[in-house]
Amino acid sequence: PWERSIEDERTALKTRLISIRPVVKNGVAVRMIVDGQVPNYGDVEAVLPSSPVARGATYKTTAISSTALAPQLRESGGNYPDWVVKRYLQLPGSTSDRTRQLAKELENVVVPYDAAVSIQNWLRENVKYNESIPYPPADRDLVDYLLFDSRQGYCEYYSTAMVVMLRSIGIPAREVVGFF
């Protein structure tokens, strides 16, 4: 039943010059080999070791980090590849009109980079960082609740709000978390 969706994903990855080959043992795919340009690992939230790491043990990790500076980002414009637009402009159905309106007011510029900085600065100035907050009401959109009612949250609240606001004004965005 998964064959069609797997093949669709492989085809989509080929358009980004990424190939995927399954390693099959006894008729079961046990791992995937990914080759090509720097792979887009999609929406990976965490990479964990295959076995516990003992206290005091050492390990190495490698990360890819952009070295682009503000002038380069500002000049890059808003011509995004089709696969980026398809993947990173989706919004939850619960996104409120007033969330969209606030993002539009903060955009107030033509350059996507400056719009992102404007939204980032607004969040920093108007939302208090607080790790000890209650869950938002179950019947409320989290971003709307954060922006217009609670005005406090922690890391994931900020990043979720920024992603939703950027996407609502046509700027592809995805949430990324750091090392933990």
C-alpha positions as CSV (number, residue, x, y, z in Angstrom):
1,P,0.0,0.0,0.0
2,W,3.0,2.4,0.5
3,E,4.6,1.7,-2.8
4,R,2.9,4.5,-4.7
5,S,3.7,7.2,-2.0
6,I,7.3,5.9,-1.7
7,E,7.8,6.1,-5.5
8,D,6.2,9.6,-5.5
9,E,8.7,10.8,-2.8
10,R,11.6,9.3,-4.7
11,T,10.5,11.1,-7.9
12,A,10.2,14.4,-6.0
13,L,13.7,13.9,-4.6
14,K,15.2,13.3,-8.0
15,T,14.1,16.8,-9.1
16,R,16.5,18.0,-6.3
17,L,19.3,15.8,-7.6
18,I,18.9,13.4,-4.7
19,S,18.7,9.7,-5.2
20,I,17.5,7.1,-2.7
21,R,18.2,3.4,-2.8
22,P,16.6,1.0,-0.3
23,V,18.7,-1.8,1.2
24,V,16.4,-4.8,1.3
25,K,17.0,-7.9,3.4
26,N,14.5,-10.8,3.3
27,G,12.0,-8.7,1.4
28,V,12.1,-5.9,3.9
29,A,13.7,-2.4,3.5
30,V,16.1,-2.1,6.4
31,R,17.7,1.2,5.6
32,M,17.9,3.8,2.8
33,I,21.0,5.2,1.1
34,V,20.7,8.8,0.2
35,D,23.1,10.3,-2.4
36,G,23.3,13.7,-4.2
37,Q,23.7,17.3,-3.4
38,V,23.5,18.3,0.3
39,P,20.4,16.3,1.3
40,N,17.3,18.0,2.6
41,Y,16.5,15.9,5.7
42,G,12.9,17.2,5.6
43,D,11.5,17.8,9.0
44,V,13.9,15.9,11.1
45,E,13.4,17.1,14.7
46,A,16.1,15.0,16.4
47,V,18.9,12.7,15.6
48,L,19.6,10.2,18.4
49,P,22.3,7.6,18.9
50,S,21.4,4.0,18.2
51,S,22.6,3.0,21.7
52,P,22.8,4.9,25.0
53,V,25.8,7.2,25.4
54,A,27.5,6.6,28.8
55,R,28.1,9.6,31.1
56,G,31.5,11.1,30.4
57,A,31.7,9.5,26.9
58,T,32.8,11.6,24.0
59,Y,31.4,11.7,20.6
60,K,31.6,13.8,17.4
61,T,28.8,15.4,15.5
62,T,28.9,17.4,12.2
63,A,26.4,20.1,11.4
64,I,25.8,22.2,8.3
65,S,25.5,25.9,8.9
66,S,24.9,28.7,6.5
67,T,27.6,31.4,6.2
68,A,25.3,33.8,4.3
69,L,25.4,37.4,5.6
70,A,22.5,39.8,5.8
71,P,23.4,41.6,2.5
72,Q,23.4,38.3,0.6
73,L,20.2,37.1,2.1
74,R,18.6,40.5,1.3
75,E,19.7,40.3,-2.3
76,S,18.6,36.7,-2.8
77,G,15.0,37.7,-3.5
78,G,11.9,35.6,-3.4
79,N,12.2,33.2,-6.4
80,Y,11.9,29.9,-4.6
81,P,12.2,26.4,-6.3
82,D,8.8,24.8,-6.8
83,W,9.6,22.0,-4.4
84,V,10.3,24.6,-1.6
85,V,7.0,26.4,-2.3
86,K,5.0,23.1,-2.3
87,R,6.6,21.9,1.0
88,Y,7.1,25.1,3.1
89,L,4.0,27.3,2.4
90,Q,1.4,25.0,4.0
91,L,-0.6,26.4,6.9
92,P,-2.8,24.8,9.4
93,G,-6.5,25.3,8.8
94,S,-6.8,26.9,12.2
95,T,-4.6,29.9,11.2
96,S,-6.6,33.0,12.1
97,D,-7.3,36.0,9.9
98,R,-5.8,38.3,12.6
99,T,-2.6,36.3,12.6
100,R,-2.4,36.7,8.8
101,Q,-3.2,40.4,9.1
102,L,-0.5,41.0,11.7
103,A,2.1,39.2,9.5
104,K,1.0,41.4,6.5
105,E,1.3,44.6,8.6
106,L,4.8,43.6,9.8
107,E,5.9,42.6,6.3
108,N,5.5,46.1,5.0
109,V,8.5,45.5,2.7
110,V,9.2,43.8,-0.6
111,V,12.3,41.9,0.4
112,P,11.5,38.5,2.2
113,Y,14.6,38.8,4.4
114,D,13.5,42.2,5.8
115,A,10.0,40.8,6.4
116,A,11.5,37.9,8.3
117,V,13.6,40.3,10.4
118,S,10.6,42.5,11.1
119,I,8.5,39.5,12.3
120,Q,11.4,38.2,14.4
121,N,11.9,41.6,16.0
122,W,8.2,42.0,16.8
123,L,8.1,38.6,18.4
124,R,11.2,39.4,20.5
125,E,9.7,42.8,21.6
126,N,6.1,41.6,22.2
127,V,6.3,38.1,23.5
128,K,7.8,37.4,27.0
129,Y,10.0,34.4,27.2
130,N,8.6,32.1,29.8
131,E,9.1,28.3,30.2
132,S,6.5,28.0,33.0
133,I,3.2,28.6,31.2
134,P,0.1,26.6,31.0
135,Y,-1.0,24.9,27.8
136,P,-3.1,27.1,25.6
137,P,-6.8,26.3,25.5
138,A,-7.6,23.2,23.4
139,D,-10.1,25.0,21.3
140,R,-7.6,27.8,20.3
141,D,-5.0,28.1,17.6
142,L,-1.7,28.2,19.4
143,V,-0.2,31.0,17.3
144,D,-3.3,33.2,17.6
145,Y,-3.4,32.6,21.3
146,L,0.3,33.5,21.7
147,L,0.1,36.6,19.6
148,F,-3.1,38.1,20.9
149,D,-3.8,36.7,24.3
150,S,-1.0,35.1,26.4
151,R,2.0,37.1,24.8
152,Q,4.3,34.6,26.5
153,G,6.0,31.4,25.5
154,Y,9.2,29.5,25.0
155,C,11.4,28.5,22.1
156,E,8.9,26.4,20.2
157,Y,6.2,29.1,20.6
158,Y,8.4,31.7,19.0
159,S,9.5,29.5,16.1
160,T,6.0,28.2,15.4
161,A,4.6,31.7,15.3
162,M,7.4,32.9,13.0
163,V,6.9,30.0,10.6
164,V,3.2,30.5,10.5
165,M,3.5,34.2,10.0
166,L,6.1,33.9,7.3
167,R,4.2,31.2,5.4
168,S,1.0,33.4,5.6
169,I,2.8,36.1,3.6
170,G,4.2,33.7,1.0
171,I,7.7,33.2,2.5
172,P,8.5,29.5,2.7
173,A,9.7,28.6,6.2
174,R,10.3,25.5,8.4
175,E,10.9,25.0,12.1
176,V,14.4,23.9,13.0
177,V,15.6,23.0,16.5
178,G,19.1,23.0,17.8
179,F,21.3,20.4,19.5
180,F,20.0,18.9,22.7
